[in-house]
Amino acid sequence: EAGVVQSPRYKIIEKKQPVAFWCNPISGHNTLYWYLQNLGQGPELLIRYENEEAVDDSQLPKDRFSAERLKGVDSTLKIQPAELGDSAVYLCASSLRENTEAFFGQGTRLTVV
Amino acid sequence: AQKVTQAQTEISVVEKEDVTLDCVYETRDTTYYLFWYKQPPSGELVFLIRRNSFDEQNEISGRYSWNFQKSTSSFNFTITASQVVDSAVYFCALSNNNAGNMLTFGGGTRLMVKP
């Protein structure tokens, strides 16, 4: 069974440019998460989807970040415009339902220069 | 509010030694779930175990074992006879209904197993 797939693996952009990350969760998983992981720290939740509905986006900086999960499957996370402090690893995860184990993708390492 | 603390930021052991990674959590919920994840250098978080708050039985899986003690709010992870391939960052995490079922991670413990 394929795991959570994220692309790209690495992205380098100049500040003020837009960037988008894509995630394909495990088939049949209703819950999808986007996490942010800074160097040397644990992941922090940005947004959680139950099917196509964003049920927890309280940690998402809405002035520059946006996300969508069309048809309750794939998801895209966008930053516009990117700032130097956005440099981090962006992790996507999915789970069968809430409070079950989440399976993570390999992440997208973003560097803003 | 919920919180997970992993006091050990880095541990170094020699191969075949046993090692215990500590995890202490805080939550006001009576129903919650505890997790351990492994993050090797490749970056992907690998699920290891999930326990719910009503199941305090310790668990053993091969060289891995977990000790859940509600009295001390701890969920410690022991690797027996460590191997070089165990080198990674290990994260303890907590979720519960009142926190929107989001995973709250600890800061992680970097384990280095030397040959």
Chai-1 contact restraints between the chains, C-beta under 6 A:
chainA,res_idxA,chainB,res_idxB,connection_type,confidence,min_distance_angstrom,max_distance_angstrom,comment,restraint_id
A,Q41,B,G107,contact,1.0,0.0,6.0,A-B,restraint_1
A,G42,B,F91,contact,1.0,0.0,6.0,A-B,restraint_2
A,G42,B,F105,contact,1.0,0.0,6.0,A-B,restraint_3
A,G42,B,G106,contact,1.0,0.0,6.0,A-B,restraint_4
A,G42,B,G107,contact,1.0,0.0,6.0,A-B,restraint_5
A,G42,B,G108,contact,1.0,0.0,6.0,A-B,restraint_6
A,P43,B,F105,contact,1.0,0.0,6.0,A-B,restraint_7
A,L45,B,M102,contact,1.0,0.0,6.0,A-B,restraint_8
A,D56,B,G100,contact,1.0,0.0,6.0,A-B,restraint_9
A,D56,B,M102,contact,1.0,0.0,6.0,A-B,restraint_10
A,E98,B,N101,contact,1.0,0.0,6.0,A-B,restraint_11
A,N99,B,Y33,contact,1.0,0.0,6.0,A-B,restraint_12
A,N99,B,S95,contact,1.0,0.0,6.0,A-B,restraint_13
A,N99,B,N101,contact,1.0,0.0,6.0,A-B,restraint_14
A,E101,B,F47,contact,1.0,0.0,6.0,A-B,restraint_15
A,E101,B,R50,contact,1.0,0.0,6.0,A-B,restraint_16
A,F104,B,E44,contact,1.0,0.0,6.0,A-B,restraint_17
A,F104,B,L45,contact,1.0,0.0,6.0,A-B,restraint_18
A,Q106,B,G43,contact,1.0,0.0,6.0,A-B,restraint_19
A,Q106,B,E44,contact,1.0,0.0,6.0,A-B,restraint_20
A,G107,B,G43,contact,1.0,0.0,6.0,A-B,restraint_21
